[in-house]
């Protein structure tokens, strides 16, 4: 599995709290270890598809406030995950 970070996501990871960056690293490690399909089953991340203008993208919860927004790219045989954003979710 390959994980690509957008320029925006890289900047956001540098600016977010350290515990969010560590949780993001844990999420990436989980993807590498068990794969995307199994990682989605992990209840703590509450992985879900997005709707509206973000259709085709998914979000996973890093904390109550922070989300990682990503999309799958390429073939199913070799998964490529493009991380678009790591941001604070506005309620």
C-alpha positions in Angstrom: 0.0 0.0 0.0 1.2 3.5 -0.8 0.1 6.6 1.0 0.5 9.9 -0.7 0.2 13.2 1.2 -1.1 16.3 -0.5 0.8 19.6 0.0 -2.1 20.8 2.1 -2.0 17.7 4.3 1.7 18.0 4.9 1.3 21.6 6.0 -1.7 20.8 8.3 0.3 17.9 9.9 3.1 20.3 10.8 0.6 22.8 12.4 -1.6 20.3 14.2 -1.0 19.3 17.9 1.6 16.5 18.4 -0.9 14.0 19.6 -2.9 14.3 16.4 0.3 13.8 14.3 1.0 10.6 16.4 -2.6 9.4 15.9 -2.2 10.0 12.2 1.0 7.9 12.2 -0.9 5.2 14.1 -3.6 5.2 11.4 -1.0 5.0 8.6 0.7 2.1 10.4 -2.6 0.3 10.8 -3.3 0.7 7.0 0.1 -0.8 6.3 -0.4 -3.7 8.8 -4.0 -4.8 8.2 -5.0 -3.0 5.0 -7.6 -0.4 4.3 -10.7 -2.7 4.5 -9.8 -4.0 7.9 -8.7 -0.6 9.2 -12.2 0.8 8.3 -13.7 -1.7 10.8 -11.7 -0.2 13.7 -14.5 1.6 15.6 -12.2 4.3 17.1 -11.5 5.9 13.7 -15.2 6.0 12.6 -14.3 5.8 9.0 -17.2 7.0 6.7 -17.9 8.1 3.2 -18.4 11.8 2.6 -21.3 13.3 0.7 -22.1 16.3 -1.5 -19.1 18.0 -3.1 -16.8 15.6 -1.3 -18.4 12.5 -2.8 -15.8 9.9 -3.5 -13.8 10.9 -0.4 -13.8 9.4 3.1 -13.0 10.7 6.5 -11.5 8.9 9.5 -11.6 10.4 13.0 -8.3 11.2 14.7 -9.9 12.8 17.7 -13.2 14.3 18.6 -12.3 17.4 16.5 -9.7 16.3 14.0 -10.3 14.3 10.8 -8.2 12.9 8.0 -9.8 13.3 4.6 -8.6 10.8 2.0 -9.6 9.0 -1.2 -8.6 5.8 -2.9 -6.7 6.0 -6.1 -5.8 3.4 -8.7 -6.4 -0.4 -8.9 -7.8 -2.5 -6.1 -4.9 -5.0 -6.4 -2.4 -2.3 -5.3 -4.0 0.3 -3.0 -3.0 3.9 -3.1 -4.4 6.3 -0.5 -4.2 10.0 -1.2 -4.5 12.0 2.0 -6.1 15.3 1.1 -6.5 17.0 4.4 -5.9 16.7 8.2 -8.0 19.3 9.7 -10.1 20.4 12.6 -13.7 19.6 12.0 -16.1 22.5 12.5 -19.3 21.8 14.4 
